[in-house]
Amino acid sequence: MIRANLFLDDMKVGERFESRGLTLTEADIVAFAREWDPQPFHIDAEAASRSPFGGLIASGIQTLAAGFRVLYQTGFLVDASLGGPGIDDLRWTAPVRPGDTLRSAASVQAIQPSRSKPDRGVLRLGVEVMNQRGETVMTCTFIILVRRRRE
C-alpha cells in the first residue's frame, strides 16, 4: 500500500514506492517520436528492423517521461512537490518495445532539509523503470524539492 501525499518530514531513507504499469503501443511510440525524437528506429518499423535494435523501440525520453508519470501517479508526492532541479545518473539499460508495460520503483536515497528555506528540502530518489518481464530498462536519480509540513 502506498502512503499518499507525503511531505519531506514524512519520508525515511530506504522507503520504497512502486507504481502500476503503463503499456506503450506502437502508435504511442511512433507519435511521441515523430514529435520529439524522429530517429528512424523510433518512427519507421521497416527501417527499425534493419537497425541494431532489430525493430521499433521507444525513445529514451519517452521512457523517462512514462517512468516519471507512473511514479507521480502513485500519489506519494502531490501537494508537497516543488519541482526538481535535475536528474543524476540517467541510464537507458534496455530497449522499450511496442507492447511493453512499464512500471517504476523508487527508493529514498537522501533527505536534506534546506538551511536557508526551512519550509522545504531536497529529496533524492533512486528510480528504476522495469518492463513486464522485470527487466530494468532505465535507472536514474530524481532530485526533487519538497515542502516540509508546517509546524
C-alpha positions as CSV (number, residue, x, y, z in Angstrom):
1,M,0.0,0.0,0.0
2,I,1.4,3.4,-1.0
3,R,1.3,6.2,1.5
4,A,-0.2,9.2,-0.2
5,N,0.5,12.9,-0.3
6,L,3.7,12.9,1.7
7,F,5.8,15.8,2.8
8,L,9.6,15.8,3.3
9,D,9.2,15.1,7.0
10,D,7.0,12.0,6.3
11,M,9.7,10.2,4.4
12,K,12.6,8.0,5.5
13,V,15.8,6.9,3.8
14,G,15.2,3.5,2.3
15,E,11.5,3.9,1.9
16,R,10.3,2.5,-1.4
17,F,7.4,3.4,-3.7
18,E,6.2,1.3,-6.6
19,S,3.8,2.2,-9.4
20,R,1.3,0.5,-11.5
21,G,2.1,-0.3,-15.1
22,L,1.6,1.7,-18.3
23,T,1.6,-0.1,-21.7
24,L,3.2,1.7,-24.7
25,T,1.7,0.8,-28.0
26,E,3.4,1.1,-31.4
27,A,1.1,4.1,-32.1
28,D,2.2,5.7,-28.8
29,I,5.9,5.2,-29.6
30,V,5.7,6.5,-33.2
31,A,3.5,9.5,-32.2
32,F,5.9,10.6,-29.4
33,A,9.0,10.1,-31.6
34,R,7.6,12.0,-34.6
35,E,7.1,15.0,-32.3
36,W,10.2,14.8,-30.1
37,D,12.8,12.2,-31.3
38,P,12.3,11.4,-35.0
39,Q,15.1,8.9,-35.5
40,P,14.2,6.0,-37.9
41,F,14.3,3.3,-35.3
42,H,11.6,5.2,-33.3
43,I,9.2,6.1,-36.2
44,D,9.7,3.6,-39.1
45,A,9.2,-0.1,-38.4
46,E,10.9,-1.2,-41.6
47,A,14.0,1.0,-41.0
48,A,14.0,-0.1,-37.4
49,S,14.1,-3.8,-38.5
50,R,17.5,-3.0,-40.1
51,S,18.8,-1.2,-37.1
52,P,21.0,-2.7,-34.4
53,F,17.7,-3.0,-32.3
54,G,16.1,-5.3,-34.9
55,G,12.7,-3.5,-34.5
56,L,10.9,-0.4,-33.4
57,I,11.9,1.0,-29.9
58,A,10.6,3.8,-27.8
59,S,12.7,7.0,-27.4
60,G,14.6,7.1,-24.1
61,I,13.0,10.5,-23.5
62,Q,9.6,8.7,-23.7
63,T,10.8,6.1,-21.3
64,L,11.8,8.8,-18.9
65,A,8.5,10.6,-19.2
66,A,6.5,7.4,-18.8
67,G,8.6,6.3,-15.8
68,F,8.0,9.7,-14.2
69,R,4.3,9.7,-15.0
70,V,3.5,6.3,-13.4
71,L,5.6,7.2,-10.3
72,Y,3.9,10.5,-9.8
73,Q,0.5,8.8,-10.3
74,T,1.1,6.8,-7.1
75,G,0.2,9.9,-5.2
76,F,3.0,9.8,-2.8
77,L,4.2,13.3,-3.7
78,V,1.3,15.5,-4.8
79,D,0.9,18.7,-2.7
80,A,4.5,18.8,-1.5
81,S,6.4,18.7,-4.8
82,L,8.1,22.0,-5.8
83,G,9.6,20.5,-8.9
84,G,13.1,19.4,-9.4
85,P,16.5,20.9,-10.2
86,G,17.7,17.8,-12.1
87,I,18.2,14.2,-12.7
88,D,21.5,12.4,-12.0
89,D,23.0,9.2,-13.4
90,L,20.3,8.7,-16.1
91,R,20.9,5.4,-18.0
92,W,18.8,3.5,-20.5
93,T,19.7,-0.1,-20.0
94,A,17.4,-2.0,-22.4
95,P,15.2,-1.0,-25.3
96,V,11.4,-0.5,-24.7
97,R,9.4,-2.1,-27.5
98,P,5.7,-1.8,-28.6
99,G,3.5,-3.6,-26.1
100,D,5.9,-3.3,-23.2
101,T,4.3,-2.4,-19.9
102,L,6.5,-0.1,-17.8
103,R,6.4,0.4,-14.0
104,S,8.6,2.4,-11.7
105,A,10.1,1.7,-8.3
106,A,11.8,4.5,-6.3
107,S,13.8,4.4,-3.1
108,V,14.5,7.4,-1.0
109,Q,18.3,7.7,-1.1
110,A,18.7,11.0,0.9
111,I,16.7,13.7,2.6
112,Q,18.2,17.1,3.1
113,P,16.2,19.9,4.8
114,S,17.2,23.3,3.5
115,R,19.2,25.5,5.8
116,S,18.1,28.7,4.1
117,K,14.5,27.9,3.5
118,P,13.1,25.9,6.4
119,D,9.8,25.2,4.6
120,R,11.4,22.8,2.2
121,G,14.2,20.4,1.4
122,V,15.8,18.1,-1.2
123,L,14.7,14.6,-1.8
124,R,16.9,12.2,-3.8
125,L,15.0,9.2,-5.2
126,G,16.8,6.3,-6.9
127,V,14.4,5.3,-9.7
128,E,14.3,2.1,-11.7
129,V,11.9,1.6,-14.6
130,M,11.1,-2.0,-15.5
131,N,9.1,-3.8,-18.2
132,Q,6.6,-6.6,-17.7
133,R,9.3,-9.2,-17.6
134,G,11.0,-7.4,-14.7
135,E,13.9,-6.3,-16.9
136,T,15.3,-2.9,-15.9
137,V,15.0,-0.5,-18.9
138,M,16.1,2.7,-17.2
139,T,17.7,4.0,-14.0
140,C,18.3,7.4,-12.6
141,T,18.2,9.6,-9.5
142,F,15.5,12.2,-9.3
143,I,16.3,15.3,-7.3
144,I,13.1,16.9,-6.1
145,L,12.4,20.0,-4.0
146,V,9.8,19.0,-1.4
147,R,7.8,21.0,1.1
148,R,8.0,20.3,4.8
149,R,5.0,20.1,7.0
150,R,4.1,23.3,8.7
151,E,5.0,23.3,12.4
